[in-house]
Amino acid sequence: MMIIRPLMASDADALLNLAHKAGVGFTSLPAEPHYISNKIAASRAAFNAEVDLTAEQSYVFVMEDTHTNTVVGICGIESSIGLSSPWYSYRIGTLVHSSRELKVHNSFPTLYLSNDQSACAEVCTLFLDPHYRHSKNGQLLSKSRFLFLAEFAHRFETKIIAEMRGVSDENGQSPFWDGLGAHFFDMPFADADHLTGLGKKEFIAQLMPRHPLYINLLPKTARDVIGEVHNSTLPARKMLEDEGFRYQGYVDIFDAGPTLETQVKDIRAVRESKNYTVQIKDNLPKSETLYLISNTLLGDYRCTMVYTNVPESGPLWISSELANNLHVTNLDTVRAVPLFSKRA
């Protein structure tokens, strides 16, 4: 069984292994032991902290294969971003050049350096070991965060975003970076991306132009990837869009990957999930509907997916194996929602 649980100190080596597999462009998990140690400490502190939306609290979860006790994936939620250091993105806008005398009216798409998405929550740090990208494990890893958001919504800002990995080739080269950022930073894309992942963002404000940038002046290779995602990120984008996230014209300043956004309350799994009282029984009848199911514990959060029959009212019957993996007993409360929307 695949179980989602909070990150623990004992996961450090497994996280480093995942970071090496993620490669260039996965800025939220650099393959550096010191950074990983800090990430673990920050996550443990978030789960133990009081609610404070004036501070950035980072909740990180891992996917564990209970048959092998192996950590095979990671995902996270930030309670709020852009508070301790600026949050930068490009907003795609329009400038109009018009002359009545010359009968000229031209509209030009532009890039504006923006801090508009400061003080939003963020779903982030999603990575699944390539060997486990089957059996709907990616859906579980990503959507498990939504049941946590539903249960603990008061710990997060009401608006939430998701940065999508932009286009880059097998060598980690970004066409957008080569067409724009490289002219101002004088460093390879991988180095700039790495520094951002480590939280060293002050150089962005120091080196990036503050005035609007005309998209038409960029090379075609750079223009073509604005708002597009890396091939490996296409399933993640579709998954989030099925849950209600939308692209609203904000892109990453390095690789131009799109930022998706929505209100926490409008996420499909948040809106449709319900709490149920548990009754434990084995040899349950089979079901054709796959559900996300989690406990309602903060520091000992557990989530998985299972085929089950969810009642209109009354208790939710689950197996003893599932109860053990969710750390629940008879009459405890769980939260459940279909893994897929009806239209997916």
C-alpha positions in Angstrom: 0.0 0.0 0.0 1.1 3.5 -0.7 0.8 5.9 2.3 1.3 9.6 2.4 2.7 10.9 5.7 4.6 13.9 7.0 8.3 14.1 6.3 10.5 12.8 9.1 14.2 13.2 10.1 14.9 9.6 9.1 13.9 10.4 5.5 17.0 12.5 4.7 18.9 9.9 2.6 15.7 9.0 0.7 15.1 12.7 -0.1 18.6 13.2 -1.3 18.1 10.2 -3.6 14.9 11.7 -5.0 16.6 15.0 -5.5 19.3 13.4 -7.7 16.5 11.7 -9.7 14.6 15.0 -10.2 17.5 16.8 -11.9 17.7 20.4 -13.2 14.6 22.5 -13.0 13.2 21.0 -9.8 14.1 24.1 -7.7 12.3 23.1 -4.5 14.5 20.1 -3.8 18.1 20.7 -4.6 20.4 17.7 -4.2 22.3 19.2 -1.2 22.3 17.5 2.2 22.4 20.8 4.1 19.3 22.1 2.2 17.5 18.8 2.8 18.2 19.0 6.6 16.8 22.5 6.7 13.7 21.4 4.7 13.1 18.6 7.2 13.5 20.9 10.2 11.2 23.5 8.7 8.5 20.9 7.9 8.6 19.4 11.4 8.4 22.9 12.9 5.3 23.7 10.7 3.4 20.6 11.9 4.2 21.5 15.5 3.5 25.3 15.3 0.4 27.3 16.2 -1.5 28.8 13.2 0.3 32.0 12.1 -0.5 33.3 8.6 2.1 36.1 9.1 4.8 33.5 8.9 5.7 31.0 6.1 5.1 27.5 7.2 6.2 24.6 5.0 4.3 21.3 5.2 6.2 18.5 3.4 4.9 14.9 2.9 6.4 11.8 1.5 4.9 8.7 -0.2 6.0 5.5 1.4 5.6 2.0 -0.1 4.6 0.0 3.0 5.6 -3.3 1.4 9.3 -2.2 1.2 9.3 0.8 3.7 10.8 2.9 0.9 10.2 6.6 0.4 9.3 7.0 -3.3 7.7 10.5 -3.6 7.5 13.9 -2.1 5.0 16.8 -2.1 4.4 19.9 -0.1 2.2 22.9 0.8 3.3 26.3 1.8 1.0 28.2 4.1 2.0 31.6 2.6 4.7 32.8 0.2 6.6 36.0 -0.4 6.7 37.1 3.2 10.3 36.6 4.3 11.7 37.3 0.8 10.0 38.6 -2.4 8.1 36.2 -4.6 8.8 37.0 -8.3 6.9 36.1 -11.4 6.2 37.6 -14.8 2.7 38.8 -15.5 1.7 38.8 -19.2 0.2 42.1 -20.1 -0.5 44.3 -23.1 0.8 47.6 -24.2 -1.1 49.5 -26.9 0.7 51.9 -29.4 -1.9 54.0 -31.2 -1.9 57.1 -33.4 -5.2 58.5 -34.7 -3.3 60.7 -37.2 -1.4 57.8 -38.7 -4.4 55.4 -38.3 -2.2 53.0 -36.4 -3.3 50.8 -33.5 -1.0 48.0 -32.4 -1.2 45.8 -29.3 1.9 44.2 -28.0 2.1 41.3 -25.4 4.6 42.2 -22.6 6.2 40.7 -19.5 6.0 42.6 -16.2 8.1 41.6 -13.3 5.6 41.1 -10.5 5.1 40.3 -6.8 1.4 39.9 -7.3 1.3 36.3 -5.9 2.8 37.2 -2.5 0.7 36.0 0.5 -0.8 33.1 -1.4 -0.6 29.5 -0.3 1.3 27.1 -2.7 1.2 23.4 -3.6 4.8 22.6 -4.4 7.7 20.1 -4.3 5.8 17.3 -6.2 8.1 14.5 -7.4 7.5 10.8 -7.8 10.2 8.2 -8.4 10.0 7.2 -12.1 9.7 3.5 -11.2 6.4 4.3 -9.3 4.7 6.4 -12.0 1.9 3.9 -12.5 -1.2 2.6 -10.7 -2.5 6.2 -10.1 0.3 6.8 -7.6 0.9 10.3 -9.0 -2.8 11.1 -8.5 -2.5 10.0 -4.8 0.7 11.9 -4.2 -0.7 15.2 -5.6 -4.3 15.1 -4.3 -3.5 13.9 -0.8 -2.6 17.5 -0.1 -6.1 18.6 -0.8 -7.6 16.4 2.0 -5.0 18.0 4.3 -6.1 21.5 3.0 -9.8 20.6 3.6 -9.1 19.4 7.2 -6.8 22.3 8.1 -7.9 25.1 5.9 -7.4 27.6 8.7 -3.6 27.1 8.5 -3.4 28.3 4.9 -4.1 31.5 2.9 -7.4 31.3 1.0 -5.8 31.7 -2.5 -3.4 29.0 -3.6 -1.0 28.7 -6.6 1.0 25.9 -8.2 4.2 26.7 -10.2 4.6 24.3 -13.2 8.0 23.3 -14.5 8.7 25.1 -17.8 10.2 23.7 -21.0 13.9 22.6 -21.0 15.8 20.0 -22.9 17.5 16.8 -21.8 20.6 18.8 -20.9 18.7 21.2 -18.7 18.8 24.1 -21.2 15.8 26.4 -21.2 14.9 28.2 -24.5 13.3 31.1 -22.5 16.3 31.5 -20.3 18.6 31.5 -23.3 16.4 34.1 -25.0 16.0 36.5 -22.1 17.5 35.7 -18.6 21.0 34.8 -19.9 21.4 38.4 -21.2 21.0 39.9 -17.7 22.5 37.2 -15.4 25.5 35.9 -17.2 25.2 32.4 -15.8 23.8 29.1 -17.0 20.1 28.4 -16.4 20.9 25.5 -14.1 23.0 27.8 -11.8 20.3 30.5 -11.6 17.6 27.9 -11.0 19.7 26.3 -8.3 20.3 29.6 -6.5 16.6 30.3 -6.5 15.9 26.8 -5.0 18.2 27.6 -2.2 16.3 30.8 -1.4 18.9 33.2 -2.8 16.5 35.4 -4.7 17.9 38.8 -4.0 19.9 38.8 -7.2 16.7 38.7 -9.2 15.7 42.2 -8.0 19.3 43.4 -8.5 19.7 42.2 -12.1 16.3 41.9 -13.8 14.9 44.9 -15.7 11.9 46.6 -14.0 10.3 48.0 -17.1 8.0 45.9 -19.4 9.6 43.5 -21.8 8.2 43.2 -25.3 7.5 39.5 -26.0 7.8 40.1 -29.8 11.4 41.1 -29.4 12.3 37.7 -27.9 13.6 34.9 -30.2 10.9 32.6 -31.5 12.3 29.7 -29.5 11.7 31.7 -26.3 8.2 33.0 -27.3 7.0 29.5 -28.1 7.5 28.1 -24.6 5.9 30.9 -22.6 3.2 29.3 -20.5 4.1 25.8 -21.6 5.2 23.0 -19.3 7.9 20.4 -19.5 6.8 17.1 -21.0 7.1 15.3 -17.7 4.9 17.9 -16.1 1.9 17.6 -18.5 0.1 15.0 -16.3 0.5 17.2 -13.2 -0.9 20.2 -15.0 -3.9 18.3 -16.3 -4.5 16.9 -12.8 -4.5 20.3 -11.2 -6.8 21.7 -13.9 -9.2 18.9 -13.3 -9.3 19.9 -9.7 -10.1 23.6 -10.6 -6.7 25.3 -11.0 -6.4 27.8 -13.9 -3.7 29.6 -15.7 -4.2 33.3 -15.3 -1.2 34.7 -17.2 1.6 34.4 -14.7 4.8 32.6 -15.6 8.2 31.7 -14.0 10.9 34.3 -14.6 13.5 31.7 -15.5 11.8 29.1 -17.7 8.4 30.7 -18.3 6.5 27.7 -16.9 2.9 28.6 -16.1 1.6 29.3 -12.6 -1.9 27.9 -11.9 -4.2 29.3 -9.2 -7.5 29.0 -7.5 -9.2 29.5 -4.2 -8.7 26.7 -1.7 -12.4 26.3 -1.1 -12.9 25.8 -4.9 -10.6 22.8 -5.3 -12.8 19.9 -6.3 -11.4 17.5 -3.7 -11.7 20.1 -0.9 -15.2 21.1 -1.9 -16.5 17.5 -2.2 -14.7 15.7 0.6 -16.7 14.7 3.7 -15.9 13.4 7.2 -17.1 9.9 8.2 -17.0 7.9 11.4 -15.0 4.7 11.0 -16.2 1.1 11.6 -13.6 -1.7 11.0 -14.5 -4.9 9.3 -12.7 -7.3 7.0 -14.1 -9.1 3.9 -15.9 -6.0 2.7 -17.8 -6.1 -0.6 -15.9 -4.9 -3.6 -16.4 -1.4 -5.1 -15.6 0.1 -8.5 -15.0 3.6 -7.1 -11.5 4.7 -6.0 -11.4 7.0 -3.1 -8.8 9.2 -1.4 -9.1 8.6 2.3 -7.2 10.3 5.2 -7.2 10.5 8.9 -7.9 13.9 10.5 -4.6 14.2 12.5 -2.2 17.1 12.1 1.2 15.7 13.1 0.3 12.1 12.3 -1.5 12.7 9.0 -2.0 9.6 6.8 -3.6 9.4 3.4 -4.0 6.7 0.8 -6.4 5.5 -1.9 -8.7 2.5 -1.8 -11.7 1.1 -3.6 -14.5 1.4 -1.2 -18.2 2.0 -0.8 -18.9 5.4 0.8 -22.4 5.7 2.5 -24.8 8.5 2.0 -25.0 8.5 5.8 -23.8 6.4 8.7 -20.3 4.9 9.3 -17.6 4.2 6.7 -16.6 0.5 6.8 -12.9 0.0 6.3 -10.6 -3.0 6.6 -8.3 -3.6 9.6 -5.2 -3.3 7.2 -6.4 0.2 6.0 -7.2 1.2 9.6 -3.7 0.3 10.7 -2.1 2.2 7.9 -4.3 5.3 8.5 -3.6 5.1 12.3 -7.3 5.0 13.1 -9.6 2.8 15.3 -13.3 2.3 15.6 -15.3 5.5 15.9 -12.4 7.7 14.8 -13.0 10.2 12.0 -11.7 10.0 8.5 -12.1 12.3 5.4 -12.8 10.8 2.0 -13.5 11.9 -1.6 -13.5 10.2 -5.0 -10.0 10.2 -6.4 -11.3 11.6 -9.7 -13.9 14.1 -10.6 -17.0 12.9 -12.4 -15.9 14.6 -15.6 -12.3 13.4 -15.5 
